[in-house]
Amino acid sequence: MSNIVPLDGSTAITMTSLELVDFINSQRSGGEPSLRHDHFMAKVPKVLGEDHAPKFRDMVSVAIGSGAKRQSPIYRLPKREACLMAMSYSYELQAKVFDRMSELETVTAGGRFYVPQTMPEALRLAADLADQNKVLVEQVETMTPKVEALTRIALADGSMCIQSAAKHLQIQPKKLFLWLSEHEWIYRRAGGTGWLGYQSRIQSGLLEHKVTTVERSDGSEKMVEQCRITPRGLSKLAELLNEKEAA
């Protein structure tokens, strides 16, 4: 069995002509002759229609001995077409194919593993699982450096000013100030010039206020309260900004 993804994004179960022939032969009694794949292929256009059948044509590699392979034509049939082909042999076969594909649809929707019933099914399952595993490995390899970087940031000691945070996040300071203001991380009091953090962000450990000493032009000093981003806040910002870019 294999899956195809229609235009609506849903996942549909299909059965190749090789799998269907193998399934039909597995349901026949010992006295009945085995169905040949080339005979099945010739019958598909007669049952499905000369105009409709080509929509399901495909090619697969078939071993021909000594490690050599050749391309062989097949049909990859959705549930409706697979059942029509099975019905052309018997109503009993149609019912069995319908039940089998319905079972696989339920299994796929539930995310559960199914046991292949035929050799082509087993080979298809092995190939699908290998592809899925390859994709997962690539995703993990891609994400690992990002996760490690965010973990180091979240566990780091000390906080940093918003300008320094912008540098770490690879965003312009002006844009970061604007984003923080629009998303209610920081604000200015009426008539004030400095930025303050919202209390909810401070209580969540994302921001903190720190009093620093600044030297005036005349040499005197003044105490200034500065809003700073904690390591946890920087990690959260990286996550939120990445989500924004992905959207």
C-alpha positions in Angstrom: 0.0 0.0 0.0 1.1 3.6 -0.5 -0.2 7.0 0.2 -0.8 9.9 -2.2 -1.6 13.5 -1.2 -4.5 15.0 -3.2 -4.9 18.7 -3.9 -6.9 19.2 -0.7 -3.9 18.1 1.4 -5.5 14.9 2.8 -3.8 11.6 2.7 -5.4 8.9 0.5 -4.6 5.2 0.5 -3.7 3.7 -2.9 -2.9 0.2 -4.1 -0.6 -0.5 -7.0 -1.5 -2.9 -9.8 1.3 -5.2 -8.5 -0.1 -5.1 -5.0 -3.7 -5.6 -6.2 -2.7 -8.6 -8.4 -0.8 -10.1 -5.4 -3.8 -9.5 -3.1 -6.2 -11.1 -5.6 -4.0 -14.2 -6.0 -3.7 -14.5 -2.2 -7.5 -14.7 -2.0 -7.9 -17.3 -4.7 -8.2 -21.0 -3.9 -5.5 -23.5 -4.9 -7.3 -24.7 -8.0 -7.7 -21.3 -9.6 -4.9 -20.1 -12.0 -2.9 -17.1 -10.8 -3.7 -13.7 -12.2 -0.9 -12.3 -14.3 0.1 -8.7 -13.9 0.3 -8.0 -17.7 -3.2 -9.4 -18.1 -4.4 -7.1 -15.3 -2.7 -4.1 -16.9 -4.4 -4.8 -20.2 -7.8 -4.9 -18.4 -7.5 -1.6 -16.5 -8.4 0.7 -19.5 -11.4 -1.6 -20.4 -12.8 -1.3 -16.8 -11.9 2.3 -15.9 -12.1 3.8 -19.4 -9.5 4.7 -22.0 -9.6 8.4 -20.9 -9.7 7.8 -17.1 -7.1 5.0 -16.8 -4.0 7.0 -17.8 -4.4 9.3 -14.8 -3.2 6.4 -12.6 -0.2 5.3 -14.7 3.2 5.1 -13.0 6.6 3.4 -13.4 8.5 1.3 -10.9 11.9 -0.4 -10.9 11.7 -4.2 -11.2 14.7 -6.5 -10.6 15.5 -8.7 -13.6 18.4 -10.7 -12.1 22.1 -10.2 -11.5 21.4 -6.9 -9.7 20.0 -5.4 -12.9 16.7 -3.5 -12.9 14.3 -2.2 -15.5 11.5 0.3 -15.5 8.0 -1.3 -15.6 4.6 0.3 -16.0 2.0 0.0 -13.2 -1.2 1.6 -12.1 -1.5 3.3 -8.7 -5.2 3.0 -7.9 -7.2 4.9 -5.3 -9.9 3.0 -3.4 -12.7 3.6 -5.9 -10.7 2.4 -8.9 -9.2 -0.5 -7.0 -12.6 -1.7 -6.0 -13.9 -1.4 -9.6 -11.0 -3.6 -10.8 -11.6 -6.2 -8.1 -15.4 -6.2 -9.0 -14.5 -7.0 -12.6 -13.3 -10.4 -11.2 -15.9 -11.0 -8.6 -18.1 -9.2 -6.1 -16.4 -11.1 -3.3 -13.0 -9.7 -4.3 -14.5 -6.3 -4.5 -15.7 -6.6 -0.9 -12.4 -7.8 0.3 -10.4 -5.0 -1.4 -12.9 -2.5 0.0 -12.6 -3.8 3.5 -8.8 -4.0 3.2 -8.4 -0.4 2.0 -11.0 0.9 4.6 -9.0 -0.8 7.3 -5.8 0.9 6.1 -7.6 4.3 5.9 -8.6 3.9 9.6 -5.1 2.8 10.6 -3.6 5.8 8.7 -6.0 8.2 10.3 -5.2 6.9 13.7 -1.5 6.9 13.2 -1.2 3.2 14.1 1.1 0.6 12.5 -0.4 -2.0 10.3 0.8 -5.5 9.3 1.3 -5.9 5.6 -0.6 -8.8 4.1 1.4 -9.4 0.9 5.1 -9.1 -0.2 4.5 -6.0 -2.3 2.8 -4.4 0.7 5.7 -5.3 2.9 8.2 -3.8 0.4 6.2 -0.7 0.1 5.9 -0.3 3.9 9.6 -0.8 4.2 10.3 1.9 1.6 7.8 4.3 3.2 9.3 3.9 6.6 12.8 4.4 5.3 11.7 7.6 3.6 10.0 8.8 6.8 13.1 8.0 8.9 15.3 9.9 6.5 13.1 12.9 6.7 13.1 12.8 10.5 16.8 12.5 10.7 17.3 15.5 8.4 14.8 17.5 10.5 16.6 16.6 13.7 20.0 17.5 12.2 18.7 20.8 11.0 17.1 21.7 14.4 19.8 20.5 16.7 22.2 23.5 16.4 19.2 25.9 16.9 18.0 24.0 20.0 21.5 23.9 21.4 21.9 27.6 20.9 18.6 28.5 22.5 19.4 26.1 25.4 22.8 27.9 26.0 21.1 31.2 26.0 18.3 30.2 28.3 20.8 28.8 30.8 23.2 31.7 30.6 23.8 34.0 33.6 23.0 37.7 33.5 20.7 39.8 31.4 21.5 42.2 28.5 20.2 45.5 27.2 17.7 45.5 24.3 20.4 46.7 21.8 22.6 43.7 22.7 19.6 41.4 22.5 18.9 42.7 19.0 22.4 41.8 17.9 22.0 38.2 19.2 18.6 37.9 17.5 20.0 39.3 14.3 17.4 42.0 14.1 17.7 45.8 13.9 17.4 47.4 17.4 14.7 49.8 16.2 12.6 46.9 15.0 13.1 45.0 18.2 12.1 48.0 20.3 9.0 48.4 18.1 8.1 44.6 18.3 8.5 44.6 22.1 6.3 47.7 22.4 3.6 46.4 20.1 3.5 43.0 21.9 3.3 44.6 25.4 6.8 43.7 26.6 7.9 47.3 27.2 6.3 50.8 27.5 7.2 54.4 28.2 5.5 56.5 30.9 3.9 59.7 29.7 6.6 62.3 29.4 9.3 59.7 30.1 12.2 58.8 27.8 13.3 55.4 29.1 11.7 52.1 28.4 10.1 50.1 31.2 9.0 46.4 31.2 5.5 45.3 31.8 5.1 43.7 35.3 3.7 40.5 33.8 6.9 40.1 31.7 9.0 40.7 34.8 7.1 38.3 36.9 7.5 35.7 34.1 11.3 36.1 34.2 11.5 37.5 30.7 12.6 41.0 31.7 14.2 42.7 34.6 15.0 46.2 35.7 18.5 47.1 36.6 19.8 50.3 38.1 23.1 51.5 36.5 25.3 54.5 37.0 25.8 56.8 34.0 28.4 59.6 33.9 27.1 63.0 32.7 29.0 65.3 30.4 30.1 67.4 33.3 31.6 64.4 35.1 28.9 63.9 37.6 27.0 60.7 37.9 23.3 59.8 37.8 21.4 56.6 38.5 19.4 55.2 35.6 16.9 52.3 35.6 17.3 50.2 32.5 15.0 47.5 31.2 17.0 44.4 30.3 16.1 41.1 28.7 16.9 37.9 30.7 18.4 34.7 29.1 14.9 33.2 29.4 13.4 36.2 27.7 16.0 36.1 24.9 15.2 32.4 24.3 11.4 33.2 24.2 12.0 36.1 21.8 14.0 33.8 19.4 11.2 31.3 19.4 8.5 34.0 18.8 10.4 35.7 16.0 11.1 32.4 14.3 7.4 31.6 14.3 6.7 35.0 12.8 9.2 34.4 10.0 7.8 30.9 9.3 4.3 32.4 9.1 
